[in-house]
């Protein structure tokens, strides 16, 4: 564990497996979810460890400051500093970005911020149930509220306002769906059919695709919020295998 701008950063390097299979040399930064108010939990580690096992990538996990003590205004420069550190450590390595739920929203805000400043972008971005619109105004959300066993709409709105810390909830920094979504690398979204964030992910994918950004939206019909954490299920295994295909494919082309 190291420290960047006063916040902890965890770097996980895969063990060298026996035989001829070697680590891929790829780098991946993973931003965890938790509605911007909760830290890393066991399900996040299940996802991260599954990605490492399947890809051989070195995974960096920035522990960004949480609301209400911290906000998106602090998180973006911190995440960017972590990304620059990875580039210095592994120049030329295939780089990928990933995040779940709120971490997916922050990953997209970071991506848009780098695009706006003309900085290098990842080869691809993996978004697991990303929170792309913190305003939660999509009318289809109400219909899913009764089917979602994990998320609560009032609680999410409260957390979103804490994270925005005075920014409008429709700012792209808080709700990346409101960006043009042009000029972004391939985006792969993995959503559950019982997740109240699904309608906004569908809207996000359609808007990004119309803007010319390559998008894949994978929906597990019976999946709950961040269903990929249940790595033992066929649906989660399929999502993780797709992530591994993209990472290993880039490593081969390196």
N, C-alpha and C positions, 0 to 999 in steps of 0.2 A: 504494500500500500504506500502511495506517495501523497503529496499535497500539491494542489494547484490553486493559486489564489485563495488559499486558506481553507479549501474544501478537500475532503479525501477523494482519492481516485484509486480504484482497485484494478490491477492488471492480472489477468489469468492466462498463463502460457501453457499450452497443452503438453503433456508428457510425450516424449518420443516413443511411439508404439514399437512393439517388437516386429521383426520382419522388415519388409521393404517399404511399407506405408509410412511416409514421413509427414510431419505437419505441413499444412498447405502454404505457409508463409503469408497468408492473408491476415489483415487486421480488421477488427470489427468493433465499433463502439456501440454499447447497449445502454439505452436510457430507460430506467425502470418507471413503472406506473405507480399509482397510489393517490390519484386525484390531486397531486401536487402538495398533499399534506401528510402523506405517509411514506416512510422510507422503504428500503428493500425488505421483502418478505420471502418466505421459503419458496412460494411458487415462481418468483422471479429467478431464483437459483436453479429451479428445475428447467426453465427455458434456457438459461445461459449454459448450463452444463450439457444439455442436449445439443445445443448448437456447436459447442466445442467438440463433443464426441463425434458429431457427424462431419464437421468441416476441418478440424485441425487448426482453426484460426485462433490467433491471440485475441482475447476479448477484453476490452477496457470498459469499466463501469464507473462513470463519474457520479459521485454522490452529491448532486446539486442541492442547494439550500431549499428548504421547504417553507411553504406558507404556514402561518402568517408572518413569520420572521423574515422571510425572503420572498422574492417575486421573479417574474419572467425577465424583468429588466436586469437583474443580476445573473440570471441563469444563462442567458445567451452569450455574453462575453466569456463566462467560465467554460461553457461547453466548447466554444471556439478555441480557447486556450488549450483545452485538453486535446482537441483535434490537431492543433499545430504541434503539440508535443509528440503525438503519435507519428506524424509525418517526419519529424526530426529523428525519432527513434528508428523508424523503418522506412527510409526514403525509397520510393518506387514500389512499395508493397501494395497489392490490391487492397483497397479500403472499402468497407461497407458500414452502413449505419442501420441501427435497428432500435425499436422501442415498442413498448406495450402501453396501451391506454393513455394516461397523461404523458408518459414517456414518449409515446408515438407522436403526440401533439408537439412536444418540445423538440423531438427529432425533426419534424417538418418545419417548425419555426427556425431552427438552426440551419436547416437546408436552404430555406428561402433567404435567410440573412446572408449566407455565404454566396448564393447566386447573385444577390443584389450588389455585393461588394466585389464580384468577379473572382472569387476564390475557387480553388479546386473543389470539385464535388465528388461524392462517393460513386463507386461503380453501380451500386444499386442500394435501395432502401427497403427494409423489411418492417412492416407496420402491423402489429398484432393488436386488433381492436383499438385503433387510434382514436383519441379524443380530438376531433378536427374542428368542432364548433362548440365553444364553451357557452354560447348563448342559449343552447338547447331549445331553440324556437321551432324546430322542425315539427309540424303537426303529427307526423307519423310516429314520433317518439311516444306520445301518450298511449297509442295503441299497443306498444311493446312493453310499457311499464308493468303491466300486470303479469307478463310472461318472464320478465328478467328477475332471476332469483338473487342477484348480487347488487345491482346498482339502484340508487335512489335519486330521483330527479331533484328534489329540493336540496339534498345534501351536495350533489354535484354543483348546482348553481352557487351555493354558499362557498364551496371551495374555489370555484372559478373566480369569484369576485375577490377573494383573498389573494389569489395568484396574480390576477391582473393588477391589483394595487393601484387603482385609479385609471388604468388604461381602459378604453372601451372594449367590451367583450367581443365586438366585431373586428377588432384589430387583428391583422394576420399573425401578430406575435402571440396572441392568445387563441385565436381561431384561424388556423392556417387555411381553411377552406375559402376564406375571403381574399386570398391572394389570387393572381391570375393563373398560377400553377404552370406557367410556361417555362421552358428551358430547364426542366428538372430531369434527373437521371431516372432509370426505371424504378417504379414503385410497385411493391408487392404487398397487398393488403390481405389479412386473414381475419375473417369476422365470423361470429356465431349468429345463427338465425334468431336466437332468443336474447340478443344483446341490444339494449335500447340505443346504443351508439351505431347500430347497423344503418339506419336511414341516412345518417350524415356521411357514413363511409361510402354508401352507394352514390350519394350526391357528389362527394369529393372525387370518387373514381371517374364519374361521368364528366365532371368539369375538367379534370386533369387530362383525360383522354381527348376531349374536344380541343384542348390547348396544345395538343401534340406531344404530351408527355406519355411515354410508355407505361401502361398500368395493367396490373393483374389484380382482380378482386376474387378471392376465394372465400366462399361462404359455406360453412358447415351448418346445414339446416337446423339441427338440434343443438348447436353449440352455444354455450354460455359465454359470458364476458371473459376474454383471454382464455378461451378453451385450449389453446396450444400448451398451456402449463400442464395439462393432463396428458403428458407425453406418452403414456401407456395406451391411449385410445387410438384407433385407426385414423380418426380425423386429425388429431394433433400430429401423429407420426407423418401423415401425408404433408402437412404444412411444413414440418421441420425438414422433411426430405426435399421439398421444393427449395427451401432456403439453401440447403446443402448443395443442391445441383447448381445453383447460381454461383455460390462462393467457389466451389471446386472448379467450375467451368472457367471462371476468371483466373484462378491460380494456374490452370493448365496453359492459358493463353499468355501468361506473364512473360 
